[in-house]
Amino acid sequence: MFMEYAWIKVNLPIKILICFFPKNLEKRLDIMAVRDAINNAIEEEIKRDDRVFLMGEEVAMYDGAYKVSRGLWKKYGDKRIIDTPISEMGFAGIAVGAAMAGLRPICEFMTFNFAMQAIDQVINSAGKTYYMSAGQVPVPIVFRGPNGAAAVIVLENEVMYGVQFEMSDEAMSSDFLIPIVQLALDAAKQLEAEGVDCEVINLRSIRPLDIECIATSVKKTNRLVTIEGGWPQFGVGAEIAASILEGKP
């Protein structure tokens, strides 16, 4: 799944508030537990990329201590879903080595306090190798477990595994995009009909943030509206607004 952000520049000295409500809100929503959502995300990556595999204590035949990997071993076998000994330092090191060799391991710690046994592999081997090798040795790895760094570490609340949420069929599709950019384009068309010219910028990335592109656009009219699917406070839009007011770049 991918996140999209959009910024709309408006050339009128007015405040515009546009609220969007998806047309499919009335569609039937299925109930899904958090553990199942994580399971689906892992399987999606395993299907998408032959280099992805899951390894950890009891992740295969036992389906994981919290049943997050339920059913994956039966589908993908020993080469993609790998049980490990009770040695966090050992199998974390194997995962790091596999990542250095070009694979894409997902390394699961049964409980994340056990990850402290492998802290050297996580912090030094996984976390620093790419930079210490001047970009020659990437380490594409995900560490996950109950309780993620390029290496990525995902800390999951074990109390949440059985909690269920509503999930739409659209959100479960493999090509689902959060439709903020399209909503912004639709808004621009509506405003155009009212004589308001909008320039929509889809940055696609917030790190690095192409603040120069935004600043160039703002200089044309001194107007900026940000749209994002984030928190009301301390979000991407707040950072963009602050950067523009501070005169960046």
N, C-alpha and C positions, 0 to 999 in steps of 0.2 A: 504494500500500500504506500501511497505517496501523499505528502502534504503539499498543498498549493497555497501561496499567498498572493494577494493582489493589492495594488495601490492605485487609487484613482485620483488624478489631478483635475480640479474643476476651476474654470476661469471666471467664476462669478464670486463677488464678495458676500456670499451668503453661506449659512450653515445648512448642510443637507443631511438628513437622517433617513436612511433607507433600510427598511426591515424586510428580510426575505424569509418566506416560509416555503419549504420544499413542497412540490405538488403531491408527493407520494406519502405524506404524513399519515394518511388514512389506511395505508397498506398494512396487511397483517405482519406483526413482528413475532419472530420466534424467540424463545428464551434460551440463553446460552450461559453456562457457567464459565468463570474466568479460566479454570484449568483447560476447558475445551477450546476456548479462544486461543490460548497459548499453544495448545496442541495443533490447532489448525494453522497457526502462523508458522510453526516449525515445519509441518508437512508441506506447506506452500513453498517454503524455501528448498526443501529436499526435492520436490518435484521440479522446481525451476532450475536448479543448478546441481549437476551431478557431483560437484566437489563438496557439497554440504553434507555433513554427517553429525549425528548426536552421540556423545559419549558421556558416561558417568556411572555412578553406583546404582545398580538395579534399574537402569532406564530401559532395559530390553525385555527379558522374559517376565519380570515383575511389573512392568508398565510404569515404573517410577514410584518413588516413595509416596508421592502425592498424586499419582496417576495422571501426571501431565503428559507423559509419553505413551499413554494407553493406545494400543493397537498399532503403533508405528513399527515395532519389531516384526510383527507378523506380516506387515505389508512390504517392508524394505529389507529385512534380513540382517545378518550379522555384520555386513560391511558398512551399513549406513546407521545402524543403531547398535552401539557397542557397550556392553557391560564392562566395568573396570574393577580392579581390586580396590580394597579400602586403603587407598594411598593417594591422597589429594595432590601431594607434591609430585608424585610419579605420573599420574594420568594428566595433570595439568601441563606438565612438561612435554608429554607425548602430543597433546593438543597443540601446544605452541610450535613444536617441531613440524607437525603436519601443516600448520598454517604457513610456516616459513617455506615449506616445500610446495606450496601452491594450493592446498586444500582449504576448505572453509568449515572448520570444526565449530560445533556448539558444545561447550564443555559445561556440564551440569554438576553443581555441588549439591549434595543431598540436603544439607542445611548450610546456610551461608557462613555460619561461624566456623564450619570446617574449612572454609576457603582460606582461613588464616594459616592453615598448614601449608598452603601453596602460595603464600603471599609473594615469595621471591619470584616465582614464575609469572604471577599476575603483574606485579609492579615493574620488575626489571626485564624479564625476558619478553613478555607480551607488550608491555607498555612502552618500552624504550628502544626496542631493536630497530624499528623503522627510522627513528631519528639518529640513533647511534651509527647506523649504516649509511647515513646520508641519503635515505630514500631508496636504497638498493634492495632492502629485504623487508617487504611489507609483512605484517602479521594479522591477516584478516580472521579474527577469532571472536566468538561471543562466549562470555562466561555468564551463566545464569543459575538461579536457584532461589529458594524461599528465603525470606527475611522481611549500561551498561558502559568508553575510553577508546576507542579505535586502537587497541582492543576495546570491545564493548562489554560493559558489565550491566546486567539487568538484575536488580534486586526485587523480588516478588514477595508480597505480603502473604504468608502462608494461610492466614485466616480468610483470605479472599478467594481461595481456590474453589470453594463450593458455592460462592455467591453467584446468583444468576442475574443477567441483564437482558433487555430486549435487543434483538438483532434483526435488521431487515435483510431481505434477500439481496438487495442492492449492495449493502455494506459487506456482505459475504462474497461478492463476486471478485474474481482474481484481478480484474482491471479497475477496481473501484478507486476513484479519485475524489477527495473532498472538494466539492464543486464551487469553491470560492471564486476562482478566476472566471468561470462561466457566468456566475451571478454578477460579477463586476462588469463583464461585457454586456450582459443584458441590461444592467443599470445604465451603462453608457449609451446604449441605443435609446432607452426611454428618455434620457436627458437630452439626447441629440434632437429628438422630436420636439422638445421644448426650447430648442435654441441654445442649449448648453453643450459646449465642446469639451469632451473628456478624453484624456490620454490614459489608457490602462497599461500598467507595467506589471508583468508577471516575472518576478526576479528568479523564481525557481530555487534559490538558495538564500539562506539567511546567515550562513557562515561558510565562505566569506559573503558579506553583505555589500552589494553593489550600490553604495551610497552615492557614488558619482552619477550614476544613471538617474537616481531619484532627484538629486540636486539639480541636474541639468533640466529636468522636466519642471521642477518647482520654479526655477528662475523665469520660465515663460509667463507665469501668471501669479506667482506667489500664493498659490492655493494647493492644498494637499489633503486628501482624505485617505485614510488607511482602512483596510478590511482584512481581518484575520480570524482564524478559528482558535483563538487563544484565550488567555485569562484577561479579565477586565483591567487589572492592574499589572504593571511591570512586564508587559508583553512586547512583542515585536514592534507593534505600532507605536508604543511609547518610546522605544529606543530610536525608531526612525524620526519621530517628531522631535525628540531631544537633539538628535544629530543635526537635523536641519536648522533648528533654532540656534545651535552652537556654531553654525557656520561651516559644518563639515560638508565635503572634504576641504 
